[in-house]
Amino acid sequence: MRYLPNKKDNLPANNTEEIISQPLEADIEANRSKLEALLEYCSDVVFREFVIGGQSPIRCLLLYFDGLVQRKILDDNIIKSLLLDIRMTNDPGRELNQADPLTAVEQKIINVAELKRISTFHEVIRYISSGDTVLLIDGCNQALVAGTRGWDSRNVVTPENELVIYGPKEGFIENLRSNTALIRRRLKSSNFKIESMVIGKITQTDVVLCYIDNIAPPQLVDEVRKRLQMIDIDAVLDSNYIQELIMEHKSTIFSQAEQTEKPDRAAAHLLEGRICILVDGSPMALVLPVSFPRYWISPEDYYIHYIPASLFRMGRFLVFLMALTLPALYVAVISYHQEMVPTALYLTIAASRQGVPFPSFIEALLLELTFEMLREAGLRLPRAVGPAVSIVGALIIGDAAVRAGLVSTPMVVVVAFTGIASFVTPSYNAGIIIRTARFAFLAAAALLGFLGIMIVFILMLIRMVSLSSFGMPYLSPIAPLNTRDITDVLVRRPWFKMRERPYQEGMKNQVRQNTAGKEQGN
Amino acid sequence: MKRHLFPLCLILLLLLAGCQSREVNNTTSVLGLGVDWVDNQIETSVQMTKPVPPEQAGQETPFVTVSTRGATLSEAARQIFLSIPRQTIWAHSSTLFLGDKLVQRDLSLIMDLLARNVEVRKSSLVFITQGFSTGEIMQSQTPLEPYSCLGIRDLLQAQEKQLGIFVPVKLGEFIYRLSTPGIDPLVPQVTLEKQGNKMTPTLKGTAAFRGQKMVGSLNEDETRGYRWMQAGTIEGGMFIIPSPIDPQKKVTLELIRSRSKTKATVVDQKIKMQIEIRAEGNFYEQNSTGAVLTPENIKIMEELASREISRQCNASIAQAQSLGSDIFGWGRQVEAAFPKTWMQVASRWNEVFSEVEADVQVKFSIRRTYLTDSSFVFR
């Protein structure tokens, strides 16, 4: 059966395209019909028409999307003002007629903080989609936009992925304005710049570029701005869209920008001359440029005493290496280098591997994949079934598989250890790198033993030194070596020693503390 | 296409890897190798792990010892693979047993393989059996340690700290001493003794070598004497001297550390060895009562201890000289200090060695006791 001919079908295909590029007209009726054509089948749009002024009324049209506006502002500060307050003045209406009614309304009647003029249909659509309210007045070829944005969103809560014990616990949310406010609250300086732009042809997503003007290298800011402006995509739903689109090295697992949910971490990056990109609708801020050693630095390191912080950081680095190579080392020892472990340990391993039908590589691969499966499932399981699945997972993997002789106990221990260890890195990105690279190590160990592990390690290092993030070498400050900054990589430099910011090409202001050294002497 | 050629080659290179994977599942670990001479053939014994899952441990011996014979060592060893369904891994083989019948006959029967084969670990400890074949020793069971080869190895290492009698000899050291003029090997011996109704391995005596064969044994006292004279520091071990207050009673002293220096001198073409031992010990026990630890008594005890140490050393020297086996490496000392003299005597060193005079000087001091304050007093 053929569908009934649609009303839309009768219109020329490019009709809406045509309208949207046109300027507003003076005649409100014409504007209304065009807008209705544009917003056809948009059931959440509200056209509210009324008249203002007593003696010679003027037709007005209020336009907004239901659900995106704060109704209280709309009712009290716009509609009430236009309909009631106007009449309480001595000369109702006349003034409106005499002068340009738009200016009068803008300057004397509407009492909202954010109010501006627009003149095209394109802008009308954009602003009402963002939650603003558009007021069209008969006889004016411009319209007023009142900032009435206000929709249901999350409150600022503790970030779920970057948990810390010490330090600020606020996290970014999906609302861009709240996010910039969270950073602005920490950086009370006119030098903290928030450049705004709109990316995404359909989503019209607000994207802001944050930096501190007298610290961040200007050529870096220019470069990032340029790359952002070059983006031509229909939709930006998360900051990762931006990340993948502006990175110079695209085919690598080593992510060259850091994503963080914590405004304090973003602020700390900004203070070190880096750039932060916030995307409306994404609670993850993008920080760049970053280098690889950043991945085992936790923001918490800077909030606790520097000696324990340094110890934790070194431990994290060790765990990072182990998470990367432990299954590979185990497989290599089992298959090639039996002499590398003490005899007693070797005999224990050998005894527990009796009757296991698979070679250790297959066994490791199976368990690793099982762990990845459990992890992935754990992310998506509905709350209610979560415990059930984790019990089954623990029982089946931990106990039944060993009892059935499918896998050996040491392998379960190794995989469990690395599984936990891959979550020790403060950055979730680093965890992803670990979990990916681990399989390469595993395969190499199965093929060539320690030699293979070494080869993969060297290849990985070669890849890393060849990368850069917006001009910053990916392994800096280790390679190229910067003797000053390297003191804040494996250990945490104490605050009284941090007199300068980490080096970055073209950075304007390196000095962090002018007098720290002198005061220490007193 | 050309861009991808190089990485492709690298990947293909990986596939050409010659290493063969020896998974634990289809291999067995060798813990000890024994070589003996039985019925005019070489007999090799290999102790292999029989991995039992942890829950079945303790029900049976966790190892298998397989003995095979052949005309040569490699032929005998090859026979093992006819009866063992698994590949053997030699990485953890830490003991090497040589049968006394074999070593008394001729070491050249086996040394080429032992010295040059890559699978034989040069860090394995060498033992010479006494009165039993290597197979019998390796079949036996040591108390506490499930694997007898490892048990015998641990026995040797534990006694070194506690008693300080036998000196562990690694295969590398054994080979070095066999192949170097002016020094002969000395290897601990192991035998079986009845304990309860089981035969358990026990260390007993030390085999001394000369040329290509074993020529005799040193007893415990003589082995101790050898130990005192070793270059470098030795630690641990106890010895007994008469009590200074009652000659019928004994006092036990514990060695803390000792250091010896051996110096060769040549006077009128006569070689003389000067051995200087400085030892430090502490008072350990007396089997009597009374205040032994007075300054005067300590002096006496130091003197008695020095005499005891030099007695052991002289016993050791006498035995070695009677066997004509230069276990002390005096030839090396002479060679280093008097190369000309050495050139004259090198060819008949073993006879010269037996005539060499030795002068042992011992200085022993008691520093402290590590015990509670005063001696035990009866009411």
Interface residues (C-beta under 8 A of the other chain):
Chain A: I334 S335 Y336 H337 Q338 E339 T343 Y346 L347 T348 I349 A350 A351 S352 R353 Q354 G355 V356 P357 P359 S360 A444 A446 L447 L448 G449 L451 G452
Chain B: L14 L15 A17 C19 S21 R22 E23 V24 N25 S29 L31 T49 P51 V52 P53 P54 A57 P62 I89 A91 H92 S94 Y147 L150
